[in-house]
Amino acid sequence: MYFYKDDLVKNITIALAHEVKNPISLIKANIELLELENVLDNHKKNVTMIKNELNKISEIVSDFMVFCNQDYEVELTDINLFYLIKDYIEKFNIYNHITFSLNCFENIENITIKAEYSKISIILSNIYKNCVEAIINKRGFIQTNIYIKDNNIIVDIIDNGKGIDDSICDKIYKPFFTDKPNGSGLGIPICINAMKNINGDFKIFNNKDFGCTTRLKFKR
């Protein structure tokens, strides 16, 4: 079987990421087993640090795997966007300092889009994670508005976090760029490409007064 150069690099990257992910999972499982047996009681601080670092590595490896796999053909299905977003808000609504809200306009609850469920899930997970991480040392809110404009379904996810520094506004769309100490720089590029695959659009911009808005545009 022959591969073009890009396909070869992609397959090698996926294989390496997979091989890294397996031992990470094994290490985490063994640490949890030792915790259950109370073997590590005298090293709780160290164990917590090790588990946190393993989680960071696992997230970065997962991002690489998704990024490399995103160009493959996918099977599109009918997805109720309103209920999927509602489920994600419930998953993330665990922070005492952040208030989540969902506003749905124009009786959009029963409207579906053609998309791949896993890709939309990855997009929403990335967005809400970024919003939560942007709200530091303050009372915050994350507001989601769903509405129709120019025959497109628009989802605006608005937060009152720190916003995006003007010096990096154009860079955040590029793969591997990140201003986070442990970020992969692939979250936003993954979202952009996933939206392009269903003829949608992804934008993120600062609000006038505070925070930023992530806008998803889906074709009806």
N, C-alpha and C positions, 0 to 999 in steps of 0.2 A: 504494500500500500504506500502510495507516494503522498507527501505533504508539501504544500508551498512553505516557504520560510516562516511566514507569520503563523501558519497553522502548526508548524513544528514547535515554535517557541511557545505558543499557547498551550499545546498539549504537554510540553515539558513543565511549564509553570503550574498547570493544574495537577500534574502527577506529584510534583515536589510539595505543593501546598497540601495535598491529600496525605502524603507521607509524614509531613510535619504535624498535621492535625491529629493523627492517630496516637502518637506517643503523648501528646498534650492531654488528650482525653484519658489515657491510661494513668498518667501521673496524677491528674485531678481525682480520678476514681480511687486511687490508692491513698491519697491524702485524706479523702473523706472517710475511707474505711478506718484509717488510723485514728481519726477524730472520734469516730463512733466507739472505738475501743479505748478511748481516753489515754492513748499513748503519748499524745502531743500536748497535754495540758500545760506543761511548763514552757511551751514555745508558741503560745497562741499568737503573739505579735508577729513572729516570723512566718507562721503558717498563713496568717491573713495576707501578709505581703506577697508570699509565694503564689497564693491563689489569685490575688488581684493581677499579678504580672502574667500568670498563665491565661487568665481571662482576656487580657489585652492582646496577647499573642494570638489567641484563638480568634478574636474578633478581626484582627488584621488579616490573618490567613483566610478567614471566611470572605472578607471583602475582595481579596485577590481572586478567589475561586469564582465568585459571582461576576467580577469584572471580566475575567477571561471567558466565561460561559455565556455572556449576555448577547453575543451575536448569533447564537444558534436559533434555528427556527422554533417558534413556540406555538402552542395550540391556544387560540383565543376562545374565551367563553364569556357568557353573559354574567356580569358582576354588578350587584347592587352596591353602588359606591357609598351611599348614605349609611347602610348598615355595617359595611366593612370599616368605615371611618369611626362609626360609633363604637365598634368593638375595640379598635385600637386606642381610642380615648379612654375607655374603661381599663385597658391594660396599663396605660401610662399614668392613670389618675391615682397615684400612690404617694404623691409628694404633698406634705402638709403645707408647704409654702407656695404651692402653685394651684391656681383655680383653672379648670378646663371648662370650656363651653362649646356647644355645637349649634349653629344656626343654619336652618335649611329654608330656602326661599322658593317660591313658585311651585309648591307641591312636588318637589323633586324626589321624595322618598322612594317612589316606585320606579324611577328611571334607571335603566341599566346601561353599562358600557361594555364594549368588546375589549377584553384584555386578558392577560395571564395572571391568575390569582397571586402566584408567588412573587411576581415582579411588582405588582401594586403593593403587596404586603411589605416588600423590601423598601420601596419608596416611602411609604408611610412611617415605617419603623425608623428610617434614617432621619426624616424630617422631625418627628416628635422627639427623638433622641437629641438632635441638635438644638431644638427649642429649649428643652429641659436644661441642657448643659450651658446655654447662654444666660440663664436666669441664676445669678449668683448673689448670695447674701442680701436678698430682698424678697418682698412679697411679689409674686409674679402671676401672670395669666397667659394662657394659650387659648386663643379663640379661633375656631374653625368655621368658616362661612362657605356654604355651597349654594351656587346660583347659576342661572343660565344667561349667557351674553353672546350675541351674534351666533346663535344656534350651537354654542359650545357649552359644556358643563365646566364651570370654573370652581376650583377649590382654593380658597385663601386660608393659609394657616399663619396666624399672626401672634407674635409674642412680644413681651415688653422687656426682653433681655438686653444684652450689651450691644447688640447690632453688629455690623461688619465694618471693620476699619476701612476708611476710604482708600488706603494704600494697597489693599488686597482685593478690592471688589471685583477686578477683572481677572484675578488669579484663581479664585475659588472654583472656577469651572474646569480648570486644568487637572488632569490626572496626577496624583502623587503630591500635589501642593496641599499643605495643611499648616495651620497656626496652632494646632493642638499638640501637646507634648507626646501623646501616644496615638495620634490619628494616622490613618493609612493614606489619607488624601484621595480616597476613591469613592466616598459616600455620595458626593454630589455628581461626579461623572457617571456613576452607576445609575442614579436617578434620571439624569439627562438622557442617557442612551435607552433606558427602559421606556421612557415617555416617547422617544423618537420611534421606537419599534411599533408603537400603536398610533402613530401620527399625532401624538400629543405634544405638549410643550411644558417646559420646566423653567421657572425663573425665581430668583431670590433677590430681594432688594430691601434697603433700609426704609423704615417708615419715617415720616416727617419729624416726629417728636422723639420717638424711642423705639428700640427693638427693630425687628425686621419681619417681612412677609414672604412666605414661600407660596408661589402660585403654580398650580397645576391646571392645565387646560386639556380637556378631553373632547374629542369629536363625538357628536351624537350620532 
